Amino acid sequence: MRWLRRSRLGWRWIDGVDAPLGEEREAYRVTLVSGDGRARTIETIAPLFVVARAERASGVTLAVRQVGAHGESTAASIHVPDWTM
């Protein structure tokens, strides 16, 4: 799964390059809940998370939060049904 990072500092795209992150580092907390209710949480510095085939067997729900100096963002969540077929 991949996602696009969003700036906490500014939303204007003045010079045609990415908006500043507004944090001292780029970090995310990802929670994966499998269809059988098992959950795991990891932290990553890239806007990317690999879901193993075994975890996808009954569908998964992913919740991604940006982590920073002022706390965590509200989670962006998505449920992905079984796509192993």
Buried (B, 14 or more C-beta within 10 A) or exposed (E): BEBEBEBBEEEEEEEEEEBEBBBEEBBBBBBBBBBEEEEEEEEBEEBEBEBEEEBBBBBBBBBBBBBBEEEEBEEEEEEEEEEEE
